[in-house]
Amino acid sequence: MFIILGSDGKEYGPVTVGNVIEWIRDGRANLATKAKRDRDDEWKTLGDFTEFSSRAPEPATLPPPVTDEPETMTPVIAGDPEAASRWLRLPAALIDGVLKTLCYLPISIPLVRTIFAEAISGEQRSFSEITELTSNIVNEHLAQALPFLGGLLLIQFFLLASRGQTIGKWLLRLRIVRHDDSSAAGWYRAFLLRANLPFMIEQIPVFGFIFWVVDSTFIFRADRRCLHDHIAGTKVITA
């Protein structure tokens, strides 16, 4: 069994000799790839091991395998784009969320002001009364918020359709692409399937919240693809 060292500095394995031979045959590993036996501490190249020295010619590049599941992992071919970091995707999503929240200020400001003023005066509404108050304020001020929401929607649609980016992803240099070949996602995948379909699902009581939780936790999988990425057949890369 062997441990393979990827160009990202991570160790993958243990994997069998057959796995490594298959990667060499497919051009996804080479004789210069760093490796060691799982019981040894010394790193060598695959060419230093007799099991592989006659399997492939010496190439010029070092395309390593990059996944955490040795028996089923598919090494990345040299030139494949790098999957975006989870810690960049989070602030990108927060930026988009803050922009959306700002569009609702014409509604949220009078709502918070009314509730805060009543709280100071000692007046306390029941849950049903707060719901009715919220509904009334939304109906009264929705027209003021719609231009901001419409403007943000048009900007996000344009960026997603033309660049595979939201404002947050554009600022942090991330891009949405198709998962199978890393080509442009297009408006159908990036805007309709990836952004709007999950949003509509999240509006369903109870189920929508469960969907949002599951969708968010998918980011911690090895491929870093959220559930909405699987729905749309997309992934997020470093632009």
N, C-alpha and C positions, 0 to 999 in steps of 0.2 A: 504494500500500500504506500502511496506517495502523497505528500503535501505539495501543492503548487502555490507559488507566490505571484499574485497578480500585479499589474503595473500600478494599481491603486494602493499597493502596500499591504493588502489583506491576504490572509492565508485561506486556501480552499482545499478541502479534503478531510479525511483521507479518501483517495480515489484509487481504483484498481489500475493495474498496468494496461488493461484493455481500454479503460476510459482515456488514458493519456495517449495510447496509440491511435485511438479514433480521432482525438483532437489534432494530433500531428498529421494524420491522413487528410483531415478536412482543412488543414492550413490554419487552424485556430490556436495552435501552440507550435513551438519549434525547438530546435536543439539548444537555443540560447535562453529559453525560459528557465527561471530559477525554480528549483525543486529540491526536496529531500525525502528520504524514507521516513515514515511516520515514527520510527523508533530512534532516529538519529537527530542530532542537533545541527550538523553542518550543512549549509546550503551549497548546492552545486548547480550546474546546468543539466538539462535533460540529456545533452550529449555526453556527459560524463558517466552515464549509466549504460551498461551494456544492453539493457532491455530496449533502449531507444536509439542508440548511436547509429544503427544501420537503417532506421526507419524513415528518415527524412533528410533532405539536403539542408545546409545551413542557410537560413533566410536572413533578410536584412532588418526585419521588424520583429517586434515582440508582442503579438496579440495574445493576451492572457485570458483565462476563463474568469468570469465575474459573476458568481452567484453563490449562495450559501448552501445549496443542496447538491452534494457531490454526485449522487447517482443519476440525477435527472437534469443537472444544470447544463445550459447551453453557453459555451464560451462566446464572448463578444468578438466579432471580427474587427480587425484594426480599422479605424475610421468611423465606427459606430458612435453616435453622439452620446454624451454622458448624461445619465439620468440626473435630474435636478435634485439638489439637497432638500431634505425635509425642512431644514431650518431656513431655507430661502422661500419655500412654498408657503410656509405659515405666514411670514410678514406680507407676502404678496397677497394672500387671501384677506389678511387684516386690512390692507390698504383699500382693496375693493369693497370690503364691508363697511369701512369708515365712510367712504364716498357715498355708498348707498344710504347710510344712516343720515348723512348731512342733507340728502335730498328730502328727508322726512321732517326736517326742522320746522317747517311751517305748521306741521301738525303736532309734533312733540313739544315744542316750546309752550304753546297755550295750554296743552294738557298738563304738563308738569307744573306750570305756573298756577293753574287752578287748584290742583291737588295739594301743592305746597302751601298755598294761601289758606286753604281750608284746614290743613293740618295745624298751622300756626294758631288759627282761631279756635282750635279745639273741636272742629267739626269732623266727624268720621263717617265716611260713606260705607255702605255694605258692598259686597262684591258685585251684586247685580246693579247697584247704583253706579259703581265705577265703570262697569261694562257699558251702561247706558250713556254715561258722560263721555266715555271714549268714542262711542259710536257717533254721538252728536258732534263732537269736535272734529272727527275725521270727515264727516259729511260737510261740515262748514268750511274746512280749510284744505280739503283734498285738491281743489282746483289750483291752489297756490303751489302745491307740491308737484303736480303733474308735469309742468314744464321742466323742472329739474330732473325728475325721474326719466322723462322722455329724452332729454338731452344726454343723460348718462347712458341710457339704453342704446342710443344711436352710436355714441362713441365706442362703447364696448362691442357692439355688433360689427362696426367697421374694423376695429383692431383684431377681433377674433376671426373675421372672414378673410382679411387680407394678410395678417401677420401671425395668426394663432396666438395672440396675446391679449390679455386684459390690461388695464392701466397699471395694476400692481405688478403683473408679470413683465410688462414693458420696462418699468422702472428698475426691476431687479434682474433684468436680462434673462428671462425664462421664456420658453415657447412651448406651445401645445402642438404635437405632431401625431401622425398616425403611428400606431404601435408596430405594425407589420413591416413598414419600409422607411419610417421616419420622414415621409413626405408631408407636404402641407395638409393640415387637417381639414381645412375648408369650413364654410359657415355651417354646413349641415352637421358635421361631427362636433366642431368646437363650440358653436353657439346653440344649436337646437338640442342635440343629444346630450352634450356634456354639461351645459349650463342651465338650460331651461327645463328639460325633462326632470332632472333631479329636484329642481326648485319646486315644480308642480307636485312631485311626490311628497316633498317635505310639508306641503300644506295639508296633507291628510291627517286628521287628528290621531294621535297615539302612533299609528304606523309610520307617519312622517318623521316623528322624533326618533323612532327605532332605526329607520333608514338612515337618518343623519348620523347617528352614533356609529353604525356599522360602516357607513361610507367614510367617516373620518378615521376610523381605526385601520382601514386598509392601507393607509400611508405607511404603516410600520411593517408591511410585508417586504420581502426581499426585492421585489421589482418596483417598490415605491409607487404603485399605481392605485389610486383610490377606486372605490366602487364605480363612481361616475366615469372614470377612465375606461374601466372594463365595459361599461354600457356603450360608450362611444367609440371604443377601439382606439383609444389615444394613450399618450404618455406625455410627461412634461420633461423637457430637456433644458440644459444650459444653452442659451442662445449664443 
